[in-house]
Amino acid sequence: MSENATPVWFITGCSTGLGRALATAVLERGLRAVVTARDPERVADLVAAHPGRALAVALDVTDQQQITAALGEAQREFGQIDVLVNNAGYGYLAAAEEGEDSEIRALFEANVFGLMALTRAVLPGMRARRSGHIVSVSSLGGLAAFGATGYYHATKFAVEGFSESLAAEVGPLGIGVTIVEPAAFRTNWSGPSMRESAIRIDDYADTAGARRTSTLATYGKQPGDPARAATAVIDAVTSAEPPLRLLLGRAAYDIATARLDTLRKTFDDWRDVTLSADFPREAE
């Protein structure tokens, strides 16, 4: 076990995209990193470039035995985990009625249940030290929903709720939580990593069907830069007051703030009906 006091980041889903960019940026800053992927050979180059500060570990977040083994390797090599980044996950295109049960369950296993299991597994060490930070990569799609990605949104809304509740529980113990909410970034999310329902229903051609097409067409043209996103995440986590939520990308800011305006208007428009649901107040 190393006696090095340099913080250790444990990052899931490092083969490509934001995970790889984040692992690269963490190591380039002189920090230590446990770089995980289902196939660790795909991140071997990162470890070779940073001897003594990087550890490549096989990890499928849906496999509890692999979670236990990966954390054991990290503990033996570095002694602790200071920052957990729950990044692994993928998208799924389908109208609600087109959803396939096996695909929906697999999506939740990867995007939600794996994230929860890994978070539970690192918390005892962080609690014992009264320090640590948990970063969960959600999405702009954890704040606003669109056609064809309802099941994906459902996973990210779950991540948002779980993480917000977690923050309330662990904050007093010295553990921080940050939910990262990217818009469209130039990763494999809308390309090789995307899964689609084999079911197509004509009645949804102009809604979910059209968005399937437009989503896949963004691949390779997304405005978000994973390297810049990685820098933003590190800056947020290492700041004096890390945020609970971190939007990434101009589109994320614009759409999320418009969503806030829409919610406020709806709540205000229906305020009288909302308040009418309580028992009448006693005369004061």
N, C-alpha and C positions, 0 to 999 in steps of 0.2 A: 504494500500500500504506500502510495506517495505521500510525503509530508508537505508537498507543494500547496501553498495557500491560494494559488490561482483558481478562480471559480471554474466549476465544471458544468458544462451544458450537456444535457441529454436530449437529442433531437430525433424525432421519428420521421420516417419518410424522406430520407436524404438522397435517394437515387437521382432525382431530377427536381426541377422547379424551385419553389421557395425553400424547401428543406435543404437542398444542396447549396443554394445560395447562402442560406443562413449558416450552415456548417462552415462553408468557406470563409464567410465574414468573421465568424466567431474565432476561428483559428488564426486568421490574418491579424486579428487584434491581440494575439498572444494569449488568448484564453484556451482552456482545455475543452475537448468535446468528445462525447460518445456519439458516434455517427452511425445511425442504424438504418438498415434496409432489409427487405426480405432476402435479397441476395447481396451479402456484404462485399462481394467482389466488385460491385458497381461503385463502391465508395473507397476501394482500396487505395486509389491514387491520392485521396485526401489525407489518408493516414501516412502514406509514404512521404508526402510533402511536409509533414509536421511531426517528425518522430518524437515520442515521449509526451506529446500533448493531445494526440488523437487516438481513439480506439474504434475500430470498425466492429460492429456487432450485428448478427442476424436477428431480425425482429419482425414478426408478423403480429400486429397489435391485437388480432383476434384470437391469438393462441396464448392462454394463460401460462403454460409451461415456458414458452419463449419469453414472455414478460419477466417471469421469475429468473430465468437463466440470464437474460440480458442485464437485468439490474444487479445480479450477482457478479457478472463480469465487470461491470462498472465499479462496483464497490471494491472488488479486489484490486483493480487497476488504479483507481483514483481516490478511494476512501469515502466519497460522498457524491451527491448530486445537488448542485446549487440551483440550477435552472432546468426545469422540465419544459420542453416544447412539444406539445401535442400537435403535430403537423400532418401526420399520415391521414389520407382520406381520398375520396374521389367523387365524381358526379354521376348522375343517372338521369337520362332523358325519357320521360313518359308522361302522358296525361294521367290524371289520377285513375281513370278507368282502365288505362292501358298497363298499369303497374303489374309486374309479375312477383308473386309472393316470395319466391326464393331470392330474387334480386333485391327486393326491398329489405328483406331480413339481412342479407349480406351487407347491404349498404349501412344499415344501422349497426351491425357488428363492427364494421371498420370505423365509421365516423363518430359513433356515440359510445357503444359499450366498450370498445377497445380503449378509447380515450379515458373513460371512467375507471376502467380497471388499472390502467397505468398510473393514473393520478392517485388512486387509493394506495397503490404499492409504494409510491415515493413519499407519501405524507408522513409515515412514522419517523423516517430519518429527519425530515425537515422540522417536524414537531419537536424532536429531541434536541435539535440545535437551535430552535426558535429563530430559524432563518430559512430563506429559500424563495423561489418564485416559480409560479406555474403559468405558462403561456399556452393558451388554447387557440389554435387557428380556426376561427369560424369563417365568416364570409359576410360581404354585404348582404348575401342571401340569408343571413341569420337575422336581418333587420327588416328586409322587404322581400316579398315573394312575387314570382312571375310564373306564367304558364310553362308547362313541360318540365319544370324542375321542382315540383311540389314535394316529392319524397326527399330530394336533396335538402330543400329548405327545411323540411321537418327535422332532419338530422341537425342542421345548424341552429335552428331555434332551440333544440334540446341542449346543444352545447352552450348556448347563451344562458339559458336558465340555470343549468347545472353550475356553470362557472360563476355566475352572479351570486348564487347561494353559497358556493364554496368560498368566495371572497369574504362574505359576511362571517363565515365560521372560522377561517384561518387567519384573517387579518389581525385579530388580537394576539395571535401566537407568533407574529413576526413574519408571516408568509404572505407574499404578494400574489395577486392574480391579474393577468392581463388577457383580454379577449381581442384577438386580432381579426379585423374585418376587411379583407381585401376586396376590391372590385376585380375587373378582368386583368390578370397579369399574364405575361408571355410564358406560360408553362404548358404542360401537357393536359391540363384540366379539360379543355374543350377539344382535345385531339386524341392521342393514343390512350389516355387514361379514362376517357369518358365511356360509360356504358349506356346502352340504349335498350328500351323495350323492343322486343320483336313484334309486338302487337301494334297495329295501326288502325285506328277507327276514323273513318272518313269524316264524321261529324266534327272532329277536332282538328281537321286539316288547316283551318284558318287561324287557329289559336295555338294549341300545343304543337301541332305539326309545323306551323310556320316558325315557331320559336326554336324547335329542334334544328331546323335548317339554318336559321340565323346564328344560333349558338355555335354550331360546328363550323360555320363560315368564319368565325373570329379567330380560329386557330392560326397562330403565327403572326397575327396582326394586333394582338391585345396591347393596349397602351401602357400597362403597368410593367415596370422593370423589376424583376426579382432581386437583383443585386441592391437596388436602391431600397426596396422593401426590407431586405435583410438588415441594412444599416439602420432603417427607421425602427425596427423591432429592437435591435440591440440598444439603440439610444434610449428608447422608451423604458426598457427593463432596467437599465443602469442609471436612469435619472433619479434625482432626489425624491420625486413623488411619481412613481410609475402610474399610468392611467389604468382604470379598469377596462376601458375600451379604446382601441386604436384603429381608426379607419385608415385604409391605405389606398391612395389613388384619388384623383380629382372626381371621378365618377362616383366613388364611394361617398365622398363628402356631399356632392350635389344631390344624389338620390336619397341618402340617409336624412339630410336636413329637410328635403321636400317631404319625406315620409313623416317627419316630426310635425310639419305644418299641417299635413292631411289629418293626422291623428288628432291634433289639437282642435281643428275645425269640426271634425266629427263629434268629438267629446263635447265641445261647446254647443253645437247645434242640438244635441240630444240631452243637454244637461238637465232640463226639467223632468224628462222622463226618467233619467237615471236617478235623480234624487227622490222621485216618487216611490221608489221601490223600498225605502226604509219605513219602519214603523213611524207613525206621526210623532213629532217631538212633543213632549209635555210642555204646557205653557210655562214660560219662565217668569 
